[in-house]
């Protein structure tokens, strides 16, 4: 089973991190959320303290691993918060109706599949990681995840979290992102309330564009890791949305 932690009381909130993330990437928002919610944060395979995955992965397989944790914790209904790839996993669960998600927060995520250029880039990154390891890859890419004026402490912390990943975990994640489904029709049609938090300086994902009245969008003046760069705004917007 995946490594996870659970703290707080109230309505259950599930936190799913993204590529190069882990439970620790949510440190600035985890404790504040536990003051109002029962929060479960999960390390995906090969990230944080979870064991490396075996074989190829899809977003649906990640979803099944997350659901194993929730079943173990006897959670049937919850709010889901997914950052980046964690948002892709959340949408996969919503699509397949694997469990009852009452509300969704997509943090710096997307509903679009990879472009041909992105597919090629991810394949190159897989080869780079296999050849040079996690450390060199992290050092070369992590600045792309934050705004140009991000605080040094946030950059260093993001590196620290990313360095916990295992080669197999990153290669599997890149493969899963390459094969993920186009979820734009799902987002356009869903009746599940969704909050999209988008970084004005986020160059890592394709913005979500929809006219669905069940989808609300707010912005932070951040890059891809707004929960590090502007935790207070993220906490305020998430809490307001979940309490509505």
JOZI-V148817 format. One record per pair of residues at least 6 apart in sequence whose C-alpha atoms are under 6 Angstrom apart, sorted by the first residue. I is the first residue (numbers start at 0). J is the second residue. Records with the same first field share a line. If there is no record, write none. Layout:
I->J ; J
//
This chain:
1->49
2->42 ; 48 ; 49
3->40 ; 41 ; 42
4->39 ; 40
5->38 ; 39
6->37 ; 38
7->33 ; 36 ; 37
8->36 ; 37
9->36 ; 37
10->36 ; 37
11->37 ; 38 ; 77
12->37 ; 38 ; 77 ; 78 ; 79
13->38 ; 39 ; 40 ; 79 ; 80
14->40 ; 80
15->81 ; 85
16->82 ; 85
17->82 ; 83 ; 84 ; 85
18->84
19->161
20->161
21->42 ; 46 ; 47
22->40 ; 41 ; 42
42->49
44->50 ; 51 ; 52 ; 168
45->51 ; 52 ; 164 ; 165 ; 168
46->164
47->163 ; 164
51->167 ; 168
52->168
55->171
56->171 ; 175
57->175
58->88 ; 175
62->88
76->99
77->100 ; 101
78->100 ; 101 ; 102 ; 103
79->103
80->103 ; 104
81->105 ; 106
82->106 ; 107
83->107 ; 108
86->105 ; 108
102->191 ; 192
103->193
104->193 ; 194 ; 195
105->195
106->196
107->196 ; 197 ; 223
109->205 ; 206 ; 207
110->182 ; 183
111->181
112->181
118->177
121->173
125->170
133->166
144->223
145->222 ; 223 ; 224
146->200 ; 221 ; 222
187->209 ; 211
192->213 ; 214
193->214
194->214 ; 215 ; 216
195->216
196->216 ; 217 ; 218
197->218
198->218 ; 219 ; 220 ; 221 ; 222
199->220 ; 221
200->221 ; 222
201->222 ; 223
//
